[in-house]
Amino acid sequence: MKGLRILGDYALEFLVITVLVALSAASVIFFVPMIVGVTGYFSRGMDARRFKDIFTTIGRNWKILIIYTIFQLVIVVVPILNIYFFNTHPANVNYFVLAVSVVALIVGIVYLATAPTVIVNMEVKFPQLLYNGVMMLFGSLWRSLIAVLLIAGVVALILFYPYLVAVTLYFAPMVITRMMTENFYRLKAKALKTSVFELRKKENADDYLDEKGAVKRDKMEKENEKD
């Protein structure tokens, strides 16, 4: 029965996340905030995350999201439209515009992989977001490469096989969030001169206390159930 419940939880999660991301992508302008919200959602463990985390993440970071959304719309959406046009109208190819579009798209993909995790975990202004977005890549180059290639794969599907994109709307954000969150913890642990294990251990210990320093009720109930 427990296995069926877990399977049901994942099925519901897959459906809800896919629908939310698809609707935001259809609107275009809400896509970037939704990706950040979903990143905040996937940053939590399966037992701790709730769908409302998506919207609380967006609401908490609305100021930086306005600027970041405009940035991504210019540096990702416009190049995609240019490349798609040149791909479907080869007689009208402008190679300079195509080259600029490809470079801009690569930069946009990098920030689409890294910036949401920065926004979720740090309070930054836009220049700091750009800087930390690049630094996130150095938490682990192979994880960063996987995340960037995954987004590049989704972009390729949008350009050539758009009807297949729907299957990526759940798994791509989940995998990228895990990769980038691990990078974030590695960089944070290095800055604090500790290990990722000790950093996570301390944060988990802090979760037992509320804002007044009292032990949280749900934590106590779980411990009592174990006993």
ZAGU-679208 format. One line per field, with one value per residue (C-alpha): residue number from 1; chain; residue in one letter; x, y, z. Coordinates in pm, 1 decimal. Example, Ala and Ser with C-alpha at 12.3 -4.5 7.8 and 13.67 -1.06 7.14 Angstrom:
nr	[1	2]
kette	[A	A]
rest	[A	S]
east	[1230.0	1367.0]
north	[-450.0	-106.0]
up	[780.0	714.0]
END
This chain:
nr	[1	2	3	4	5	6	7	8	9	10	11	12	13	14	15	16	17	18	19	20	21	22	23	24	25	26	27	28	29	30	31	32	33	34	35	36	37	38	39	40	41	42	43	44	45	46	47	48	49	50	51	52	53	54	55	56	57	58	59	60	61	62	63	64	65	66	67	68	69	70	71	72	73	74	75	76	77	78	79	80	81	82	83	84	85	86	87	88	89	90	91	92	93	94	95	96	97	98	99	100	101	102	103	104	105	106	107	108	109	110	111	112	113	114	115	116	117	118	119	120	121	122	123	124	125	126	127	128	129	130	131	132	133	134	135	136	137	138	139	140	141	142	143	144	145	146	147	148	149	150	151	152	153	154	155	156	157	158	159	160	161	162	163	164	165	166	167	168	169	170	171	172	173	174	175	176	177	178	179	180	181	182	183	184	185	186	187	188	189	190	191	192	193	194	195	196	197	198	199	200	201	202	203	204	205	206	207	208	209	210	211	212	213	214	215	216	217	218	219	220	221	222	223	224	225	226	227]
kette	[A	A	A	A	A	A	A	A	A	A	A	A	A	A	A	A	A	A	A	A	A	A	A	A	A	A	A	A	A	A	A	A	A	A	A	A	A	A	A	A	A	A	A	A	A	A	A	A	A	A	A	A	A	A	A	A	A	A	A	A	A	A	A	A	A	A	A	A	A	A	A	A	A	A	A	A	A	A	A	A	A	A	A	A	A	A	A	A	A	A	A	A	A	A	A	A	A	A	A	A	A	A	A	A	A	A	A	A	A	A	A	A	A	A	A	A	A	A	A	A	A	A	A	A	A	A	A	A	A	A	A	A	A	A	A	A	A	A	A	A	A	A	A	A	A	A	A	A	A	A	A	A	A	A	A	A	A	A	A	A	A	A	A	A	A	A	A	A	A	A	A	A	A	A	A	A	A	A	A	A	A	A	A	A	A	A	A	A	A	A	A	A	A	A	A	A	A	A	A	A	A	A	A	A	A	A	A	A	A	A	A	A	A	A	A	A	A	A	A	A	A	A	A	A	A	A	A]
rest	[M	K	G	L	R	I	L	G	D	Y	A	L	E	F	L	V	I	T	V	L	V	A	L	S	A	A	S	V	I	F	F	V	P	M	I	V	G	V	T	G	Y	F	S	R	G	M	D	A	R	R	F	K	D	I	F	T	T	I	G	R	N	W	K	I	L	I	I	Y	T	I	F	Q	L	V	I	V	V	V	P	I	L	N	I	Y	F	F	N	T	H	P	A	N	V	N	Y	F	V	L	A	V	S	V	V	A	L	I	V	G	I	V	Y	L	A	T	A	P	T	V	I	V	N	M	E	V	K	F	P	Q	L	L	Y	N	G	V	M	M	L	F	G	S	L	W	R	S	L	I	A	V	L	L	I	A	G	V	V	A	L	I	L	F	Y	P	Y	L	V	A	V	T	L	Y	F	A	P	M	V	I	T	R	M	M	T	E	N	F	Y	R	L	K	A	K	A	L	K	T	S	V	F	E	L	R	K	K	E	N	A	D	D	Y	L	D	E	K	G	A	V	K	R	D	K	M	E	K	E	N	E	K	D]
east	[0.0	285.4	433.2	102.0	72.1	420.7	346.1	25.0	209.5	459.9	186.6	-5.9	313.0	402.3	57.6	39.0	393.6	356.4	28.3	159.3	480.5	293.8	41.3	317.6	510.6	199.0	169.8	546.7	571.9	493.2	730.6	1042.7	865.7	710.7	1051.2	1182.7	875.1	917.0	1285.7	1182.2	938.4	1192.2	1451.5	1255.9	1238.9	941.4	788.3	832.6	731.8	382.8	240.5	191.9	573.9	574.3	366.8	524.3	865.1	738.9	575.1	882.5	1110.4	879.3	1112.0	1412.5	1180.3	1056.7	1408.6	1517.5	1208.1	1270.5	1635.1	1545.3	1270.4	1517.9	1811.5	1622.3	1283.5	1399.8	1694.8	1468.4	1224.6	1510.6	1660.5	1319.4	1249.1	1583.5	1535.7	1197.1	1298.7	1655.4	1642.2	1620.8	1912.3	2109.5	2424.4	2525.5	2185.1	2193.2	2537.9	2434.4	2115.0	2308.2	2553.8	2271.3	2079.0	2379.9	2414.3	2040.9	2053.7	2335.2	2138.5	1819.2	2009.0	2178.6	1982.9	1665.0	1868.7	2049.4	1717.5	1568.7	1866.6	2002.9	1874.8	2047.8	2014.8	2036.9	2413.9	2475.7	2243.3	2448.0	2773.4	2650.7	2480.8	2821.7	2988.2	2727.7	2881.1	3201.0	3032.3	3070.6	3151.1	3003.7	2674.8	2665.1	2730.7	2444.8	2207.2	2305.2	2284.5	1944.3	1808.4	1976.7	1799.5	1463.7	1535.5	1623.6	1290.5	1112.8	1285.6	1252.7	1003.5	780.4	516.7	765.7	841.6	555.3	738.0	1030.1	835.1	851.1	1179.1	1400.3	1329.0	1357.5	1695.9	1836.9	1727.2	1901.9	2220.0	2232.2	2131.0	2423.6	2650.8	2515.7	2588.5	2939.4	3018.4	2859.1	3047.1	3373.2	3306.3	3229.2	3528.5	3319.2	3184.1	2855.2	2762.8	2818.6	2636.2	2330.3	2344.9	2337.1	2051.7	1851.1	1911.4	1791.6	1471.0	1373.1	1334.9	1077.3	1145.1	1120.2	1370.1	1105.3	1095.2	846.6	533.3	537.7	895.5	798.7	503.6	725.4	970.5	685.0	554.2	897.4	901.6]
north	[0.0	237.2	175.8	258.9	577.9	689.7	605.4	805.9	1102.3	1105.8	1065.9	1360.8	1565.2	1484.8	1589.6	1914.4	2031.0	1944.8	2136.5	2441.2	2464.1	2403.1	2678.4	2919.6	2834.1	2899.1	3243.1	3299.3	3583.3	3362.5	3082.9	3215.3	3289.3	2942.1	2779.6	2963.4	2857.6	2495.0	2516.3	2626.1	2334.0	2072.1	2215.1	2049.8	1678.1	1475.9	1458.4	1830.3	1999.5	2127.1	2272.9	2606.5	2627.5	2711.8	3023.8	3131.0	3115.3	3336.9	3579.7	3602.0	3685.3	3894.5	4196.5	4012.9	3799.6	4103.0	4191.5	3830.5	3751.7	4044.1	3938.6	3579.8	3677.3	3889.6	3651.4	3322.0	3375.6	3622.2	3402.3	3093.5	3278.0	3391.9	3044.1	2888.0	3140.5	3079.7	2704.8	2719.1	2989.5	2896.8	3136.3	3429.8	3335.4	3627.6	3462.2	3753.3	3758.6	3378.8	3381.4	3648.3	3453.4	3131.8	3304.8	3480.9	3154.3	2976.1	3251.4	3235.6	2857.1	2888.0	3136.8	2935.9	2646.7	2838.8	3156.8	2993.3	2813.6	3138.0	3320.6	3046.0	3025.1	3380.6	3736.9	3906.8	4205.0	4157.7	4221.9	3975.9	3727.9	3744.8	3696.7	3414.2	3247.5	3203.7	3100.2	2826.3	2646.4	2588.1	2396.9	2091.3	2122.1	1785.0	1859.0	2199.6	2039.0	1792.9	2073.7	2294.5	2005.6	1908.6	2260.0	2267.2	1940.2	2090.6	2396.0	2163.6	1987.2	2324.6	2409.0	2075.0	1848.1	2077.3	1807.1	1610.6	1895.5	1804.9	1495.4	1710.6	1969.4	1767.6	1579.4	1861.3	2109.3	1831.8	1706.1	2056.0	2167.6	1870.9	1933.5	2305.8	2270.0	2034.5	2288.8	2560.0	2353.6	2272.8	2640.9	2742.8	2473.6	2585.7	2948.8	2850.4	2611.8	2310.8	2003.1	1960.7	1690.1	1918.2	2203.4	1990.8	1842.3	2188.3	2303.4	1990.4	2052.4	2410.8	2279.0	2140.8	2493.7	2754.8	3128.1	3155.0	2876.1	2625.9	2269.0	2244.5	2049.9	1834.7	1729.8	1627.7	1429.2	1241.4	1154.9	1035.5	816.8	655.6	582.2]
up	[0.0	80.6	-263.3	-430.3	-225.1	-326.5	-689.7	-666.3	-512.9	-798.1	-1060.1	-916.0	-891.5	-1252.5	-1373.2	-1173.6	-1253.9	-1622.4	-1650.5	-1461.7	-1664.3	-1991.9	-1916.9	-1819.1	-2137.3	-2344.6	-2186.0	-2239.3	-1986.7	-1685.5	-1786.6	-1610.6	-1278.4	-1292.5	-1346.1	-1040.0	-842.6	-948.6	-852.9	-504.2	-494.9	-600.8	-360.8	-81.3	-11.1	-134.4	214.5	282.6	-42.0	-115.0	-435.7	-258.7	-234.1	-605.0	-555.3	-225.9	-396.5	-677.4	-435.7	-214.1	-508.5	-727.2	-745.9	-889.4	-1103.0	-1294.6	-1410.8	-1456.7	-1665.2	-1899.2	-1930.3	-2018.4	-2260.0	-2454.6	-2442.0	-2491.9	-2657.0	-2925.0	-3035.5	-3044.1	-3268.9	-3493.3	-3520.7	-3581.2	-3859.0	-4028.8	-3995.4	-4167.2	-4419.6	-4526.6	-4821.9	-4578.8	-4353.7	-4212.2	-4078.6	-3856.0	-3684.0	-3663.7	-3498.2	-3246.8	-3173.9	-3108.3	-2872.0	-2687.0	-2660.9	-2508.7	-2247.1	-2178.5	-2136.2	-1881.8	-1673.5	-1710.4	-1551.4	-1270.8	-1187.9	-1047.7	-780.3	-695.9	-660.1	-442.4	-207.1	-198.9	-174.4	-466.0	-692.4	-1067.9	-1106.5	-820.9	-991.5	-1310.1	-1118.2	-896.5	-1192.0	-1352.3	-1026.7	-981.3	-1277.7	-1079.6	-798.6	-1018.7	-1387.3	-1479.8	-1304.0	-1471.3	-1808.9	-1759.6	-1659.2	-1953.5	-2202.1	-2064.8	-2125.3	-2466.2	-2546.0	-2449.7	-2666.7	-2956.9	-2912.7	-2918.6	-3246.8	-3424.6	-3241.6	-3031.0	-2976.4	-2763.0	-2520.4	-2284.3	-2156.2	-2036.4	-1837.5	-1514.7	-1536.2	-1670.0	-1384.5	-1125.0	-1248.4	-1303.0	-955.9	-795.3	-993.4	-921.7	-555.9	-504.8	-674.5	-444.2	-132.4	-253.9	-308.8	20.9	211.5	49.8	143.5	504.5	513.0	605.3	430.3	246.6	497.8	799.2	626.9	555.0	903.7	1060.8	838.2	921.6	1290.4	1251.8	1096.5	1437.8	1574.7	1488.4	1469.1	1851.2	1911.8	2021.4	1893.8	1610.1	1686.7	1372.4	1448.0	1800.4	1669.7	1426.6	1703.6	1924.8	1644.2	1611.2	1983.3]
END
